[in-house]
Amino acid sequence: MLSLVGNAKNAGKTTVLNALLSAHPTLRPGITSIGLDGEDLDTVSFLPKPQIALAPGALAATAEGCLKQSAFRWQLLERTGIMTGLGEIVIVQAQSPGACLVGGPSSVKAMEQVVDSLLRLGADKVFIDGAFARSSHAAAGEALIYVAGAHQGPDMARVAENARYALRRFTLPQAAQPLRYLAGEQHPGWVDDSHGFHPLNAVSALGQAQAVLDQVPPEAAWLYLPGAAGPEFVRRFVHQRKRHRCGLILADGLSIVAGDDALRHLFLMERPLCVLRPLHVAFVAANPYSPSGRRFDNAAFLAALRAVTDLNVINVLEDDAIAPDE
């Protein structure tokens, strides 16, 4: 399973997905999305967007209301019982080539159900097209593709630097074996030097950032958050760094929900950061074009991104091929 995560609205995720599908014509893909994707005009920026191009035999999990706006013939295979604002998520098989409007489930649990159904119905590989600022869908996949698009901003160096911190978030190392028992803990807590867990009087750090940090003693080796580390928590954790020495243990890299500046300050602390479920980034897809008309020099953009990561960086529209295992 491959999930696509972009650095901004209109980053180019659907373009990358279409390139992947085109590069593997014998593959029977299963396509879905977190929320709505593939619409003619982006619902926030109202800029033109490419639709997801399906070939005969491809499977798609989408809301019934989206099928009315799609340009392909399809056969209903299964109803999932998952409801959205656009109707029930259904799984269909393309009977003709055409553009598909994909509106998938909005939760990781529902996404996992949809992925299981697509695989059971015969998909060789499932592709999850993401939505900006909702990268939680990647937790349902085996690997993700990070799409760095020029639409994030006019400063190419800044876009590349933002990619550095986003990719570091996605590639946080797995916690040491003695700490992995924390996956069974439902509440935040601090961990001592002997790996002992001390639960805090809080359900999560969301809306309780200061309350959580106030309960962490100076001798804590780690702070474990089973849920999200939101922007307020990250800001306070960085600001109060002289009051504690602990590192952070999170469920996965997607649990850090913060902007680029907050990420930069968090990583500059050089505190240990690790996760219980590490993610795998297949490659970085560079999109030097913005639908607003802005364009980066392709070679310069590739070089800038390669300077901030050891991952493979490609432009799917100009490189020769995408490897089958990607």
Secondary structure, DSSP 4 states (H G I P E B T S, - for coil): -EEEEESSTTSSHHHHHHHHHHH-TT--EEEEESSEE--SB-TTT--B-PPEEEPTT-EEEEEHHHHTT--S-EEEEEEEEEEETTEEEEEEEESS-EEE-EE--SSHHHHHHHHHHHHHTT-SEEEEE-BTTBGGGGGGSSEEEEEEEGGG-S-HHHHHHHHHHHHHHHTPPBPPGGGGGGGG--S-EEE-TT--EEE-S-S-STT-HHHHHHT--TT-SEEEESS-B-HHHHHHHHHTGGG---EEEES-GGGB---HHHHHHHHHTT--EEESS---EEEEEEE-B-TTS-B--HHHHHHHHHTT-SS-EE-TTTSS---TT-
